[in-house]
Amino acid sequence: MPSTDELKSLEIWGHAHPIILGVGRVSHLAPEGKSEEERDEYLAVVAEKDPVVDRYRGLNEDGPMTGLETAWLTKVVGDSQPYN
């Protein structure tokens, strides 16, 4: 079990669910009825505009919220003394 001091760091915490893209899904889908080459080209263009972000990354890698310095804050409340 990590100590209280280790848990204060945002690098330890991560995302449990994949990020939701601008289209409302967690992955891009190619339209039906196109050739393999056209589908690959379409997916490349869409992924450039709205990239898929790695699911398992630290919270410290998230960009700041509008008007704030960071996206996440940590706070320790109560007794932080280790008990054996």
C-alpha positions in Angstrom: 0.0 0.0 0.0 1.5 3.4 -0.9 2.1 5.9 1.8 0.2 9.1 2.2 3.1 11.1 0.8 3.2 8.9 -2.3 -0.6 9.3 -2.8 -0.3 13.1 -2.9 1.5 12.9 -6.2 -0.6 13.0 -9.4 1.8 10.6 -11.2 0.4 7.7 -9.1 -3.2 8.4 -10.1 -4.5 7.5 -13.5 -7.7 7.3 -15.6 -10.0 4.3 -15.3 -12.0 4.9 -18.5 -10.9 5.9 -22.0 -11.3 9.5 -23.0 -14.5 10.4 -24.9 -13.7 11.9 -28.3 -15.5 14.9 -29.8 -17.8 12.6 -31.7 -19.1 11.0 -28.4 -17.3 7.7 -28.8 -14.0 6.3 -27.5 -12.8 5.3 -31.0 -13.2 6.5 -34.5 -15.2 4.5 -37.0 -14.8 4.5 -40.8 -17.9 5.0 -43.0 -19.3 1.9 -44.7 -19.0 1.3 -48.4 -15.5 2.8 -48.9 -12.4 1.1 -50.1 -9.6 0.1 -47.7 -7.4 3.0 -48.9 -10.2 5.5 -48.5 -11.1 4.3 -45.1 -7.4 4.5 -43.9 -7.2 8.0 -45.3 -10.4 9.1 -43.6 -9.3 7.6 -40.3 -6.0 9.4 -40.5 -7.6 12.8 -41.2 -10.1 12.3 -38.3 -7.4 11.1 -35.9 -5.4 14.2 -36.7 -8.3 16.5 -35.8 -9.5 14.6 -32.7 -6.6 12.3 -31.6 -7.2 9.2 -29.4 -5.3 9.6 -26.1 -3.7 6.7 -24.3 -6.0 5.4 -21.6 -3.4 4.6 -19.0 -1.6 7.8 -18.4 -1.0 9.8 -15.2 -3.3 12.6 -14.2 -0.3 14.9 -14.3 -0.3 14.6 -18.1 -3.8 16.2 -18.5 -3.9 19.8 -19.7 -5.1 22.5 -17.4 -8.8 23.5 -17.2 -9.9 26.8 -18.6 -9.1 29.5 -16.0 -7.1 27.1 -13.7 -3.5 26.2 -13.4 -4.0 22.4 -13.5 -6.7 19.9 -14.3 -6.4 18.0 -11.0 -5.7 18.9 -7.4 -4.6 16.7 -4.5 -5.4 17.3 -0.8 -4.6 15.3 2.3 -7.2 15.6 5.0 -7.0 14.1 8.5 -4.2 12.1 10.1 -1.4 11.2 7.7 0.7 9.3 10.3 1.6 5.7 9.2 0.3 3.0 11.5 1.9 -0.4 11.7 
